[in-house]
Amino acid sequence: MAKPAPAGVINRVILTLFSCLVVLLLSGWPGEACTLWAATGARSAGRATLIAKNRDWAPAQYQELRFRAPAEGYRFLVLHPRGRKRPVDIAGVNEKGLVMVTAAASCIPKKARPKSYYLEGFLNSILASCATVDEVLIKQELLTSPAFYLVADRAKIAMIELGLNDERSIKVTDNGVLSHTNHYLDKDLWENNKKFNLSSHIRLIQIQYLLKAQRRPFTLGDFITISQDRQDGPDFSIWREGSSPGEVHTLATWIVSLPENEAPRLYVKMANPHEPEETLLLKLDAAFWAKGLTKD
């Protein structure tokens, strides 16, 4: 006699089916999407904080790494999208081991977003001036656009939800996991969910399931495996291949491991249109920051 499916799997299926039903009634397909997740404390192997972002967008953009050495402040490395009118750095890590990744609030129609939403600068300002999550929280006035911001250092992780009227929700932990997609989760900010985003809901269900289902501490390899998850098909998975050439694809994965007493590791996978996939694993030690990105 076959064993019944675990309750967690059944709940996940029910939630996915419910999401599909709702979308048939309420909305179409979202254009902007990303999945963010992180683990720290006992939830990460060797207590090495892990933070990740899958970058999803229409396949007309190219992702590249850029090294920045400001005249004042810390040096940092960012994931930069080429091929859009207002290129905004979307993930970064600095020489102090502070990491920030972002996700669009695509639950808000583009016409309702303030102009500051498209201005570059906030990520650069944070990475150049902050060494820890606590310092980011002190300087969070630099974050002015409605969006989702996940930050990490060696000791803790924090998620910031920023609404249309500057209302904010902040979750911080030094021993646990955090995850986000593209709609507001804090009930006090639900009014910012102006349109339903099916992909966001399905990806959130899956990332939360994957983070909860694994009992042992996460490794960098585990996060890489999660980033490649295709459980929910070409348009709704954590790694999205798109059901047609013009649909939203996953264009990049950005994962940073922050060990307590070793140099951070950065894993980047870029799947740029019409180019072979490129995967990099960088050791962000003192020699790297002194030299920057170089071509051998």
C-alpha positions as CSV (number, residue, x, y, z in Angstrom):
1,M,0.0,0.0,0.0
2,A,1.4,3.4,-1.0
3,K,2.3,5.8,1.7
4,P,0.3,9.0,1.8
5,A,2.0,12.2,0.7
6,P,3.5,14.3,3.5
7,A,1.2,17.1,4.8
8,G,3.6,19.8,3.7
9,V,3.5,18.5,0.1
10,I,-0.3,18.4,0.1
11,N,-0.5,22.0,1.5
12,R,1.9,23.2,-1.2
13,V,-0.2,21.6,-3.9
14,I,-3.4,23.1,-2.5
15,L,-1.8,26.6,-2.3
16,T,-0.5,26.3,-5.9
17,L,-3.9,25.2,-7.2
18,F,-5.5,28.1,-5.3
19,S,-3.1,30.5,-6.8
20,C,-3.8,29.2,-10.3
21,L,-7.5,29.7,-9.8
22,V,-7.1,33.2,-8.5
23,V,-5.0,34.3,-11.5
24,L,-7.6,33.1,-13.9
25,L,-10.0,35.5,-12.2
26,L,-7.8,38.4,-11.5
27,S,-4.8,39.0,-13.8
28,G,-2.3,38.2,-16.5
29,W,1.4,37.5,-16.5
30,P,4.0,39.5,-14.6
31,G,7.0,41.0,-16.4
32,E,9.4,41.7,-13.5
33,A,10.4,38.9,-11.2
34,C,13.1,37.8,-8.8
35,T,13.5,35.3,-6.0
36,L,15.5,36.2,-2.9
37,W,16.5,33.9,0.0
38,A,19.1,33.7,2.8
39,A,20.1,31.6,5.8
40,T,22.3,32.3,8.8
41,G,23.2,30.9,12.3
42,A,22.4,27.3,12.8
43,R,20.6,27.1,9.5
44,S,23.8,27.4,7.6
45,A,26.8,25.0,7.6
46,G,29.7,26.2,9.7
47,R,27.5,29.3,10.6
48,A,28.4,30.8,7.2
49,T,25.7,33.2,6.2
50,L,24.3,32.5,2.8
51,I,22.3,35.0,0.6
52,A,21.0,34.5,-2.9
53,K,19.1,36.1,-5.8
54,N,17.7,34.7,-9.0
55,R,17.3,37.6,-11.5
56,D,14.3,37.2,-13.9
57,W,13.5,39.5,-16.7
58,A,12.5,39.6,-20.4
59,P,15.3,38.2,-22.5
60,A,16.5,41.5,-23.9
61,Q,19.0,42.3,-21.1
62,Y,22.5,41.3,-20.5
63,Q,23.9,40.8,-17.0
64,E,27.6,41.6,-16.2
65,L,29.8,42.0,-13.1
66,R,31.2,45.5,-12.4
67,F,33.9,46.4,-9.9
68,R,33.5,49.8,-8.3
69,A,36.2,51.6,-6.3
70,P,34.7,54.9,-5.1
71,A,37.0,57.8,-4.1
72,E,35.5,57.5,-0.6
73,G,34.2,54.4,1.0
74,Y,34.4,50.6,0.5
75,R,35.1,48.9,-2.8
76,F,32.4,46.7,-4.1
77,L,31.2,44.3,-6.8
78,V,27.8,44.5,-8.4
79,L,25.5,42.6,-10.8
80,H,24.7,45.2,-13.5
81,P,22.0,44.8,-16.2
82,R,22.9,46.2,-19.7
83,G,20.2,46.8,-22.3
84,R,17.7,48.9,-20.4
85,K,17.2,52.7,-20.5
86,R,17.7,53.1,-16.7
87,P,20.2,50.4,-15.6
88,V,20.1,49.9,-11.9
89,D,22.5,47.6,-10.1
90,I,20.5,44.8,-8.6
91,A,22.9,42.9,-6.3
92,G,26.2,43.6,-4.7
93,V,28.9,42.7,-2.1
94,N,31.5,45.0,-0.6
95,E,35.0,44.4,0.8
96,K,33.6,44.3,4.4
97,G,31.4,41.3,3.6
98,L,28.1,43.2,3.4
99,V,25.7,41.9,0.7
100,M,22.5,43.4,-0.7
101,V,20.1,41.9,-3.2
102,T,16.8,43.5,-4.5
103,A,13.5,42.5,-6.0
104,A,11.0,44.6,-7.9
105,A,7.6,45.2,-6.4
106,S,5.9,44.1,-9.6
107,C,2.6,43.9,-7.7
108,I,2.5,47.7,-8.2
109,P,1.7,48.8,-11.8
110,K,4.6,50.7,-13.4
111,K,2.6,53.8,-13.9
112,A,2.0,54.0,-10.1
113,R,5.7,53.8,-9.2
114,P,7.6,57.0,-8.4
115,K,10.3,58.2,-10.7
116,S,12.9,57.4,-8.0
117,Y,12.1,53.7,-8.6
118,Y,14.2,53.8,-11.7
119,L,17.1,55.9,-10.4
120,E,20.5,54.3,-9.9
121,G,22.5,55.0,-6.8
122,F,21.0,53.6,-3.6
123,L,22.8,50.2,-3.8
124,N,26.1,51.9,-4.5
125,S,25.6,54.3,-1.6
126,I,24.8,51.4,0.8
127,L,27.7,49.3,-0.3
128,A,30.2,52.1,-0.2
129,S,29.2,53.3,3.3
130,C,27.9,50.3,5.3
131,A,29.8,47.3,6.7
132,T,27.0,45.5,8.5
133,V,23.3,44.9,8.4
134,D,22.9,47.1,11.5
135,E,24.5,50.0,9.6
136,V,22.1,49.5,6.7
137,L,19.2,49.7,9.0
138,I,20.5,52.9,10.4
139,K,20.9,54.3,6.9
140,Q,17.7,52.9,5.5
141,E,16.5,56.4,4.5
142,L,18.7,55.8,1.4
143,L,16.1,53.3,0.3
144,T,13.3,55.4,-1.2
145,S,11.7,53.2,-3.9
146,P,8.9,50.7,-3.3
147,A,10.7,47.3,-3.6
148,F,12.2,44.5,-1.5
149,Y,15.7,44.5,-0.1
150,L,17.5,41.6,1.4
151,V,20.8,42.3,3.2
152,A,23.3,40.1,5.0
153,D,26.6,40.1,6.8
154,R,28.5,37.3,8.6
155,A,26.2,37.6,11.7
156,K,22.6,38.3,10.5
157,I,20.2,38.8,7.7
158,A,17.4,41.3,7.2
159,M,14.5,41.8,4.8
160,I,13.1,45.2,4.2
161,E,9.7,45.7,2.4
162,L,9.2,49.3,1.3
163,G,5.7,50.5,0.3
164,L,4.4,53.3,-2.0
165,N,4.0,55.7,0.9
166,D,7.3,55.0,2.5
167,E,5.8,52.5,5.0
168,R,8.3,49.8,5.9
169,S,8.4,46.3,7.3
170,I,11.7,44.9,8.6
171,K,12.5,41.4,9.6
172,V,15.9,40.6,11.1
173,T,17.3,37.3,12.3
174,D,20.7,35.9,13.4
175,N,19.5,32.3,13.4
176,G,17.1,31.4,10.6
177,V,16.0,31.8,7.0
178,L,14.3,34.6,5.1
179,S,12.8,34.6,1.6
180,H,10.9,36.9,-0.7
181,T,9.6,37.2,-4.3
182,N,7.6,40.1,-5.8
183,H,4.6,40.9,-3.6
184,Y,4.2,42.3,-0.1
185,L,4.1,39.7,2.7
186,D,3.6,41.9,5.8
187,K,-0.2,42.3,6.4
188,D,0.3,46.0,7.2
189,L,1.6,46.5,3.6
190,W,-0.9,44.3,1.8
191,E,-2.6,47.4,0.3
192,N,0.5,47.8,-1.9
193,N,-0.4,44.6,-3.7
194,K,-2.3,46.4,-6.5
195,K,-2.2,43.5,-8.9
196,F,-1.9,39.8,-8.5
197,N,1.3,38.2,-9.6
198,L,0.9,34.4,-10.1
199,S,4.6,33.7,-10.6
200,S,5.5,35.5,-7.4
201,H,3.1,33.5,-5.4
202,I,4.1,30.1,-6.8
203,R,7.8,30.9,-6.4
204,L,7.3,32.0,-2.9
205,I,5.5,28.8,-2.0
206,Q,8.4,26.8,-3.5
207,I,11.3,28.7,-2.0
208,Q,9.6,28.5,1.4
209,Y,9.0,24.8,1.0
210,L,12.6,24.1,0.0
211,L,14.0,26.2,2.9
212,K,11.7,24.4,5.4
213,A,12.0,20.9,4.0
214,Q,15.8,20.7,4.5
215,R,16.6,19.9,8.1
216,R,20.4,19.9,7.9
217,P,22.3,23.3,7.6
218,F,22.5,24.8,4.2
219,T,25.7,24.9,2.2
220,L,26.7,27.0,-0.8
221,G,26.1,23.9,-2.9
222,D,22.6,23.6,-1.5
223,F,21.8,27.2,-2.5
224,I,23.1,26.6,-6.0
225,T,20.8,23.5,-6.3
226,I,17.9,25.6,-5.1
227,S,18.7,28.3,-7.7
228,Q,18.3,25.7,-10.4
229,D,14.9,24.4,-9.2
230,R,12.5,23.8,-12.1
231,Q,9.6,22.2,-10.1
232,D,6.9,24.5,-11.4
233,G,7.6,24.6,-15.2
234,P,9.1,27.2,-17.5
235,D,7.2,30.3,-16.3
236,F,6.7,29.8,-12.6
237,S,9.8,28.0,-11.3
238,I,12.7,29.5,-9.3
239,W,14.8,29.0,-12.4
240,R,12.6,30.1,-15.3
241,E,13.3,29.0,-18.9
242,G,10.2,30.7,-20.4
243,S,7.6,28.9,-22.3
244,S,8.4,30.9,-25.4
245,P,11.4,33.0,-26.5
246,G,9.8,36.3,-25.4
247,E,8.7,35.2,-22.0
248,V,10.5,36.2,-18.8
249,H,13.6,34.1,-18.2
250,T,16.1,33.7,-15.4
251,L,19.1,35.7,-16.6
252,A,21.4,35.4,-13.6
253,T,22.0,33.7,-10.2
254,W,23.9,35.6,-7.5
255,I,24.9,33.7,-4.3
256,V,27.4,34.8,-1.6
257,S,28.7,32.7,1.2
258,L,30.0,34.6,4.2
259,P,32.0,32.3,6.5
260,E,32.8,33.6,10.0
261,N,36.6,33.5,9.7
262,E,37.3,33.1,6.0
263,A,37.0,35.2,2.8
264,P,33.5,35.3,1.2
265,R,32.8,33.2,-1.9
266,L,30.7,34.6,-4.7
267,Y,28.9,32.3,-7.1
268,V,27.5,33.9,-10.2
269,K,25.7,32.3,-13.2
270,M,24.8,34.5,-16.1
271,A,22.4,33.2,-18.9
272,N,22.6,36.2,-21.2
273,P,20.5,36.0,-24.4
274,H,22.3,34.5,-27.4
275,E,25.4,33.7,-25.3
276,P,26.7,30.6,-23.7
277,E,26.0,30.4,-20.0
278,E,28.8,31.7,-17.8
279,T,29.5,30.5,-14.3
280,L,32.0,32.1,-11.9
281,L,33.2,31.2,-8.4
282,L,35.2,34.0,-6.9
283,K,37.1,34.2,-3.6
284,L,36.6,37.7,-2.3
285,D,39.8,38.0,-0.3
286,A,42.2,40.9,0.2
287,A,44.0,40.1,-3.1
288,F,40.8,40.2,-5.0
289,W,39.8,43.6,-3.6
290,A,43.3,45.0,-4.3
291,K,43.2,43.8,-7.9
292,G,39.5,43.9,-8.9
293,L,38.1,42.1,-11.9
294,T,40.7,41.1,-14.4
295,K,40.8,38.9,-17.4
296,D,43.5,36.2,-17.5
